[in-house]
Amino acid sequence: MVKLVIKKGKIPIKSWTEKIEEGALRQAINLSNLPFAFKHVAIMPDVHEGFGMPIGAILALKDTVIPNAVGVDIGCGMHAVKLNLQEIKRNHLSAIVKLIRGTIPLGFEKHKTKQSSNYMPRAKSKISKSLLIHKLYDEAQYSLGTLGGGNHFIEIQKGSDGYIWVMIHSGSRNLGKQVADHYNKIAKNLNERQKYPIPPSWELSYLKTDKSEGEMYLEEMNFCIQFAKSNRTLMAERIVSIIETVIGKKDLVLKEYDVIHNYAALEKHFGEKVWVHRKGATRAFSGEIGIIPGSQGSKSYIVEGLGNEESFKSSSHGAGRLLSRHKARKSLSLKEETKKLEDMGIIHSLRSKRDLDEAPSAYKDINEVIQNQLDLIKPLIELKPLAVVKG
């Protein structure tokens, strides 16, 4: 439920947590002062400071899109596969992890050959040579089916429904970043000429959706969303194939879900059509399936949306960071964090001090995050990590 209503801008901020770090709160107040912001700003319980807009926030705008309110990893999201498998041996898990690491490029790595164009999305219009995605199309084919770094992960999990699941968190790789940076620069230049009254330091430059620049951004954004989905789908296919090979069974897929949490979409809320920006937030329309991951040392959740209009029918996208990457590496103990995961029997990805930014203690308590949004979602299945692969 809404824990705080903050009235320091032109519109209120409604927060599903009382714990908002100073930087994230400052960014949320900036959002609430935008001249075209609609109704209120919604803050999810996994909120933390981002670039321009907090991660774990929802912003609705009239006839306007803000590239930095979508973010650089356009279309980043979750993919979950339920397998017709109820147990998996530890030696099989170890073999699967090794094969995944040898098959799926991690971190900044790409494939050495182009991946099939059958997985590449189709633009709504014929891809104009003036669009960035036309110039980056060939390069993007090398990144299809790659994980990336940071908080992106592959997990093998055991569900409270008794089945083994595969979960993937990844996005549009360098393609999305190039598109985001390109249009943010265009927006900055346009806004400077138009004498936009918002300080440049807020990093919230905008494009009008009925102008050519805004239309081009939306087309490229949607291409990146589809690319990110294809990226996760291709990885899922290859991971399932690895599992089938290792355990000697075929046709294991029972159900498959894919959700995004970095994008803007035209939706009707409170009687008006607005561009809803979800940056680190998952759509939670009534009856819609969502995926909310924890850290590599905590449960993740398959949830059902309740369609709560107060959050623009949205929920959190994960547990959310408790410590910045720098602070986690500086303050956490590799020995202690590793022991936590080993005591839980998890095949984990903490290998050196630099990996501590993805340690369990760097993240908020997923149970508290879920409890704070039970008016937004209904938890369906709890998923316990068995093995984790990170970039």
C-alpha positions as CSV (number, residue, x, y, z in Angstrom):
1,M,0.0,0.0,0.0
2,V,1.0,3.7,-0.4
3,K,3.4,4.4,2.5
4,L,4.2,8.0,1.7
5,V,2.6,10.9,-0.2
6,I,5.2,13.6,-0.9
7,K,4.0,17.0,-2.0
8,K,7.1,19.0,-2.9
9,G,6.4,19.5,-6.6
10,K,3.6,20.4,-9.0
11,I,2.1,16.9,-8.7
12,P,2.3,14.5,-5.7
13,I,4.7,11.5,-5.3
14,K,3.1,8.3,-4.1
15,S,5.6,5.8,-2.6
16,W,5.1,2.2,-1.7
17,T,8.1,2.4,0.7
18,E,9.1,4.7,3.5
19,K,12.8,4.1,2.7
20,I,13.8,6.3,-0.1
21,E,17.5,7.3,-0.4
22,E,18.3,11.0,-0.7
23,G,19.4,10.8,-4.4
24,A,16.3,8.9,-5.5
25,L,14.0,11.2,-3.6
26,R,15.6,14.3,-5.2
27,Q,15.1,12.7,-8.6
28,A,11.5,11.9,-7.9
29,I,10.9,15.5,-6.8
30,N,12.4,16.6,-10.1
31,L,10.0,14.4,-12.0
32,S,7.0,15.8,-10.0
33,N,8.0,19.3,-11.2
34,L,8.0,18.5,-14.9
35,P,5.5,20.8,-16.7
36,F,3.9,17.9,-18.6
37,A,3.9,15.3,-15.8
38,F,0.5,13.7,-15.3
39,K,-1.5,13.0,-12.1
40,H,1.3,11.8,-9.8
41,V,4.7,10.0,-9.7
42,A,4.7,6.4,-8.4
43,I,7.6,5.0,-6.5
44,M,8.0,1.2,-6.0
45,P,9.5,-0.5,-2.9
46,D,12.7,-1.4,-4.9
47,V,13.5,2.3,-5.7
48,H,17.0,3.5,-5.8
49,E,18.9,6.3,-7.5
50,G,19.3,6.1,-11.3
51,F,20.3,8.5,-14.0
52,G,17.8,11.3,-14.4
53,M,14.9,9.2,-13.1
54,P,15.0,6.8,-10.1
55,I,15.0,3.1,-10.9
56,G,11.8,1.6,-9.6
57,A,9.6,4.5,-10.6
58,I,6.7,5.2,-12.9
59,L,6.1,8.5,-14.7
60,A,3.2,9.4,-17.0
61,L,3.6,12.2,-19.5
62,K,1.2,13.9,-21.9
63,D,2.3,13.8,-25.6
64,T,5.9,13.6,-24.4
65,V,8.7,11.0,-24.0
66,I,11.9,11.3,-22.0
67,P,14.8,9.0,-23.2
68,N,16.4,9.0,-19.7
69,A,13.1,8.1,-18.1
70,V,13.3,4.8,-20.2
71,G,17.0,4.4,-19.6
72,V,19.9,3.1,-21.5
73,D,19.0,-0.6,-21.4
74,I,15.8,-0.3,-23.4
75,G,13.5,-3.3,-23.1
76,C,15.5,-4.9,-20.3
77,G,13.4,-7.5,-18.6
78,M,12.8,-11.0,-17.3
79,H,12.3,-14.4,-19.0
80,A,11.1,-17.4,-17.0
81,V,10.7,-21.0,-18.2
82,K,8.9,-23.7,-16.3
83,L,10.4,-27.1,-17.0
84,N,8.7,-30.5,-16.8
85,L,11.3,-31.5,-14.2
86,Q,10.9,-31.7,-10.5
87,E,14.5,-32.5,-9.3
88,I,17.9,-31.9,-10.6
89,K,21.2,-33.4,-9.3
90,R,24.0,-31.1,-8.1
91,N,26.5,-32.7,-10.5
92,H,24.1,-32.0,-13.3
93,L,23.8,-28.4,-12.1
94,S,27.5,-28.0,-12.2
95,A,27.7,-29.4,-15.7
96,I,24.9,-27.1,-16.9
97,V,26.6,-24.0,-15.4
98,K,29.9,-24.9,-17.1
99,L,28.1,-25.4,-20.5
100,I,26.2,-22.2,-20.1
101,R,29.4,-20.3,-19.5
102,G,30.9,-21.9,-22.6
103,T,27.8,-21.2,-24.8
104,I,26.3,-17.8,-23.7
105,P,28.7,-14.9,-24.0
106,L,28.8,-13.0,-20.7
107,G,29.8,-9.4,-19.7
108,F,31.1,-7.4,-22.7
109,E,31.6,-10.6,-24.8
110,K,29.7,-11.1,-28.1
111,H,29.3,-14.1,-30.4
112,K,32.2,-14.4,-33.0
113,T,29.6,-14.9,-35.8
114,K,26.4,-13.2,-36.6
115,Q,23.3,-14.9,-35.2
116,S,20.4,-15.8,-37.4
117,S,18.4,-12.8,-38.8
118,N,15.3,-14.9,-38.0
119,Y,15.7,-13.7,-34.4
120,M,16.0,-10.0,-35.4
121,P,12.9,-7.9,-34.9
122,R,11.1,-6.3,-37.8
123,A,10.6,-2.6,-37.8
124,K,7.0,-1.3,-38.2
125,S,8.1,0.6,-41.2
126,K,10.9,-0.2,-43.6
127,I,14.0,0.6,-41.7
128,S,15.0,4.1,-42.9
129,K,18.7,4.6,-43.4
130,S,18.4,7.7,-41.2
131,L,17.5,5.5,-38.2
132,L,20.3,4.4,-35.9
133,I,19.0,0.8,-35.8
134,H,19.7,0.5,-39.6
135,K,23.4,1.4,-38.9
136,L,23.7,-0.9,-35.9
137,Y,21.7,-3.8,-37.4
138,D,24.6,-6.0,-38.4
139,E,26.6,-5.3,-35.3
140,A,23.5,-6.2,-33.1
141,Q,23.4,-9.7,-34.7
142,Y,26.6,-10.5,-32.8
143,S,25.0,-9.6,-29.5
144,L,21.8,-11.7,-29.9
145,G,21.8,-14.4,-27.3
146,T,24.3,-12.7,-24.9
147,L,23.8,-11.9,-21.2
148,G,25.7,-8.8,-20.5
149,G,27.1,-7.8,-17.1
150,G,26.0,-5.9,-13.9
151,N,22.8,-7.4,-12.4
152,H,22.0,-9.5,-15.5
153,F,21.8,-13.2,-14.7
154,I,20.8,-16.7,-15.6
155,E,19.4,-18.8,-12.7
156,I,18.3,-22.4,-12.4
157,Q,15.6,-22.4,-9.6
158,K,13.3,-24.7,-7.7
159,G,9.7,-23.4,-7.5
160,S,7.2,-23.7,-4.7
161,D,5.0,-25.4,-7.3
162,G,7.5,-28.4,-7.3
163,Y,9.1,-27.7,-10.7
164,I,12.5,-26.6,-11.9
165,W,12.6,-23.1,-13.6
166,V,15.1,-21.2,-15.7
167,M,15.1,-17.4,-15.2
168,I,17.0,-14.8,-17.3
169,H,17.5,-11.1,-16.7
170,S,18.9,-9.3,-19.7
171,G,18.2,-6.4,-22.1
172,S,19.0,-4.9,-25.5
173,R,22.8,-4.8,-24.9
174,N,24.8,-2.1,-26.7
175,L,22.0,-1.5,-29.2
176,G,19.7,0.0,-26.5
177,K,22.4,2.1,-25.0
178,Q,23.4,3.6,-28.4
179,V,19.7,4.5,-29.2
180,A,19.2,6.0,-25.7
181,D,22.3,8.1,-25.8
182,H,21.6,9.3,-29.4
183,Y,18.1,10.5,-28.7
184,N,19.0,12.0,-25.3
185,K,21.6,14.1,-27.1
186,I,19.0,15.2,-29.7
187,A,16.5,16.0,-26.9
188,K,19.2,18.1,-25.1
189,N,19.9,20.1,-28.2
190,L,16.3,20.7,-29.0
191,N,15.4,21.7,-25.5
192,E,18.3,24.2,-25.4
193,R,17.0,25.9,-28.5
194,Q,13.5,25.9,-27.1
195,K,14.7,27.3,-23.8
196,Y,13.2,24.4,-21.8
197,P,12.7,25.7,-18.2
198,I,14.1,22.5,-16.5
199,P,17.7,22.6,-15.4
200,P,20.0,20.5,-17.7
201,S,21.5,19.0,-14.5
202,W,18.2,17.0,-14.0
203,E,19.1,15.0,-17.2
204,L,15.4,14.9,-18.2
205,S,15.5,16.3,-21.7
206,Y,12.3,15.5,-23.6
207,L,10.9,14.8,-27.1
208,K,7.3,15.5,-28.2
209,T,5.7,12.4,-29.5
210,D,3.9,14.2,-32.4
211,K,7.2,15.6,-33.8
212,S,9.6,13.7,-36.1
213,E,12.3,13.3,-33.4
214,G,9.9,11.8,-30.9
215,E,8.3,9.5,-33.5
216,M,11.8,8.2,-34.5
217,Y,12.8,7.6,-30.9
218,L,9.6,5.6,-30.3
219,E,10.2,3.5,-33.4
220,E,13.8,2.8,-32.4
221,M,12.8,2.2,-28.8
222,N,10.2,-0.4,-29.8
223,F,12.8,-2.1,-32.1
224,C,15.1,-2.3,-29.1
225,I,12.3,-3.8,-26.9
226,Q,11.7,-6.5,-29.5
227,F,15.5,-7.1,-29.8
228,A,15.8,-7.5,-26.0
229,K,12.9,-10.1,-26.0
230,S,14.6,-12.0,-28.9
231,N,17.9,-11.9,-27.0
232,R,16.3,-13.5,-23.9
233,T,14.3,-16.0,-26.0
234,L,17.5,-17.2,-27.8
235,M,19.4,-17.6,-24.6
236,A,16.4,-19.5,-23.1
237,E,16.3,-21.9,-26.1
238,R,20.0,-22.6,-25.7
239,I,19.9,-23.1,-22.0
240,V,17.0,-25.5,-22.2
241,S,18.8,-27.4,-24.8
242,I,21.8,-27.7,-22.5
243,I,19.7,-28.9,-19.7
244,E,18.0,-31.5,-21.9
245,T,21.4,-32.7,-23.1
246,V,22.8,-33.0,-19.6
247,I,19.9,-34.8,-18.0
248,G,19.0,-36.8,-21.1
249,K,15.3,-35.7,-21.5
250,K,13.6,-33.8,-24.3
251,D,10.6,-31.5,-24.6
252,L,11.0,-30.1,-21.1
253,V,9.3,-26.7,-21.6
254,L,5.9,-26.4,-19.9
255,K,5.3,-22.6,-19.7
256,E,7.3,-19.5,-20.7
257,Y,6.9,-15.9,-19.7
258,D,8.6,-12.7,-20.8
259,V,8.1,-9.2,-19.2
260,I,9.9,-5.9,-19.7
261,H,10.7,-3.2,-17.1
262,N,12.5,-0.4,-19.0
263,Y,10.2,1.3,-21.6
264,A,7.5,3.8,-22.4
265,A,4.0,2.9,-23.7
266,L,0.8,4.8,-24.6
267,E,-1.9,3.7,-22.2
268,K,-5.1,5.1,-20.8
269,H,-5.1,6.0,-17.1
270,F,-7.5,8.2,-15.1
271,G,-9.5,8.8,-18.3
272,E,-6.6,10.1,-20.4
273,K,-4.1,8.7,-22.9
274,V,-0.6,9.2,-21.5
275,W,2.9,7.9,-22.2
276,V,3.7,5.7,-19.2
277,H,7.5,5.5,-18.5
278,R,8.4,2.4,-16.4
279,K,12.1,2.6,-15.5
280,G,12.8,-0.5,-13.4
281,A,9.1,-1.2,-13.1
282,T,6.9,-4.1,-14.3
283,R,3.4,-3.7,-15.8
284,A,0.8,-5.3,-13.5
285,F,-2.5,-5.1,-15.3
286,S,-5.3,-7.2,-13.8
287,G,-4.5,-10.9,-14.3
288,E,-1.2,-10.2,-16.1
289,I,1.8,-12.4,-15.1
290,G,4.8,-10.6,-13.8
291,I,8.3,-11.7,-12.7
292,I,10.0,-10.1,-9.7
293,P,13.6,-11.4,-9.0
294,G,15.5,-11.2,-5.8
295,S,19.3,-11.4,-5.4
296,Q,21.3,-14.5,-6.1
297,G,20.9,-15.4,-2.4
298,S,17.1,-14.9,-2.1
299,K,13.9,-16.0,-3.7
300,S,12.3,-14.7,-6.9
301,Y,8.6,-14.5,-7.6
302,I,6.1,-15.2,-10.4
303,V,3.2,-12.8,-9.6
304,E,-0.2,-11.8,-11.0
305,G,-1.0,-8.2,-11.5
306,L,-4.0,-6.7,-9.7
307,G,-4.4,-3.6,-12.0
308,N,-4.1,-1.0,-9.3
309,E,-4.6,2.4,-11.0
310,E,-2.7,4.2,-8.2
311,S,0.6,2.7,-9.5
312,F,-0.4,3.1,-13.1
313,K,-1.0,-0.7,-13.0
314,S,2.6,-1.3,-12.2
315,S,4.8,-3.2,-9.7
316,S,8.5,-3.4,-8.7
317,H,10.9,-5.0,-11.1
318,G,13.1,-6.7,-8.4
319,A,14.5,-6.3,-4.9
320,G,16.3,-3.1,-5.7
321,R,19.8,-2.0,-4.6
322,L,20.5,-1.4,-1.0
323,L,24.2,-0.5,-1.5
324,S,25.7,1.3,-4.5
325,R,28.2,-0.9,-6.5
326,H,31.1,1.1,-5.2
327,K,29.9,0.9,-1.6
328,A,29.2,-2.9,-1.9
329,R,32.7,-3.6,-3.1
330,K,34.2,-1.4,-0.4
331,S,32.2,-2.5,2.6
332,L,31.2,-6.2,2.1
333,S,33.2,-9.2,2.9
334,L,33.8,-11.7,0.1
335,K,34.3,-14.5,2.7
336,E,31.1,-13.7,4.5
337,E,29.0,-13.3,1.4
338,T,30.4,-16.5,-0.2
339,K,29.7,-18.4,3.0
340,K,26.0,-17.3,3.0
341,L,25.5,-18.6,-0.5
342,E,27.5,-21.9,0.1
343,D,25.5,-22.5,3.3
344,M,22.3,-22.3,1.2
345,G,23.8,-24.8,-1.2
346,I,23.7,-22.4,-4.2
347,I,26.2,-22.6,-7.0
348,H,26.9,-18.9,-7.1
349,S,28.9,-16.3,-9.1
350,L,30.9,-14.6,-6.3
351,R,34.5,-15.2,-7.5
352,S,36.4,-12.1,-6.4
353,K,36.0,-8.8,-4.5
354,R,34.8,-7.0,-7.7
355,D,31.8,-9.3,-7.7
356,L,30.6,-8.0,-4.4
357,D,28.3,-5.4,-6.1
358,E,26.1,-8.4,-6.8
359,A,26.3,-10.0,-3.4
360,P,23.0,-10.7,-1.5
361,S,23.7,-8.0,1.1
362,A,23.9,-5.4,-1.7
363,Y,20.2,-5.8,-2.3
364,K,17.0,-5.0,-0.3
365,D,15.0,-7.7,1.4
366,I,12.8,-9.2,-1.3
367,N,10.3,-10.4,1.2
368,E,9.8,-6.8,2.5
369,V,9.6,-5.5,-1.1
370,I,6.9,-8.1,-1.9
371,Q,4.9,-7.3,1.3
372,N,4.9,-3.6,0.5
373,Q,3.1,-4.1,-2.8
374,L,0.4,-6.7,-2.1
375,D,-2.1,-4.2,-3.3
376,L,-0.3,-4.3,-6.7
377,I,0.4,-7.9,-7.2
378,K,-0.5,-11.4,-5.9
379,P,2.5,-13.8,-5.5
380,L,1.9,-17.1,-7.2
381,I,5.1,-19.0,-7.1
382,E,8.3,-18.6,-5.0
383,L,11.5,-19.6,-6.8
384,K,14.6,-20.6,-4.8
385,P,18.0,-20.2,-6.6
386,L,20.0,-23.4,-7.2
387,A,22.6,-22.2,-9.5
388,V,23.5,-18.7,-10.7
389,V,25.5,-17.4,-13.7
390,K,26.4,-13.7,-13.9
391,G,28.6,-11.7,-16.3
